Amino acid sequence: MRTGYREQLVLRVTKADKKELREQGNKFSLRISDFARVALREGFKQIKDRGVIEGSAAPSVNLKTEKDRKRDRVASEQEYKSLLDNMPRPTQRVLLALYDTAMRATEVLRLPWNMIDEKAGIIRLPAGYVKEKKNRTVPISPELRRVLAELQMEQKKGANISSRVVTRNGVGR
């Protein structure tokens, strides 16, 4: 594999490079913003090197990172209810969990049953499971409690295929 691939124009990274990284146990993940940032930076550098543009005429490429894209509002109660009314039940369950718990989408979608403490009415998220790497406890609302009970009832009817609360079809287990 070529060394310093991250410094190269990202579009030159091949599937073989990606496969080799994964075989070495490294993750290969480039978001669209990474592609855009690297491609623009390299493009402007090449144009500047060829003398097409000079010095400060070359714009610096500083695309906003995820941290810079701070959310400035949440859906109103009316918007939330409208969303719920216009989606299938499996999707409603996920949206309800997101809205009631403020958990990240991946945290909800990967949530295993063993992190749910129904008696205490909380979801215990260990440090290794969450982005901020600190244990977090999330309360279970009455509506979410009903959804969890609904999922458990549906899962008893089918085969136990995973430990997750929600699966692709929105049912789980």
Secondary structure as GFF3:
##gff-version 3
##sequence-region A 1 173
A	DSSP	three_ten_helix	5	7	.	.	.	ID=ss1
A	DSSP	three_ten_helix	10	12	.	.	.	ID=ss2
A	DSSP	alpha_helix	15	23	.	.	.	ID=ss3
A	DSSP	alpha_helix	32	49	.	.	.	ID=ss4
A	DSSP	three_ten_helix	55	57	.	.	.	ID=ss5
A	DSSP	three_ten_helix	66	68	.	.	.	ID=ss6
A	DSSP	alpha_helix	77	85	.	.	.	ID=ss7
A	DSSP	alpha_helix	89	101	.	.	.	ID=ss8
A	DSSP	alpha_helix	105	109	.	.	.	ID=ss9
A	DSSP	three_ten_helix	113	115	.	.	.	ID=ss10
A	DSSP	beta_strand	116	117	.	.	.	ID=ss11
A	DSSP	beta_strand	122	125	.	.	.	ID=ss12
A	DSSP	beta_strand	136	139	.	.	.	ID=ss13
A	DSSP	alpha_helix	142	157	.	.	.	ID=ss14
###
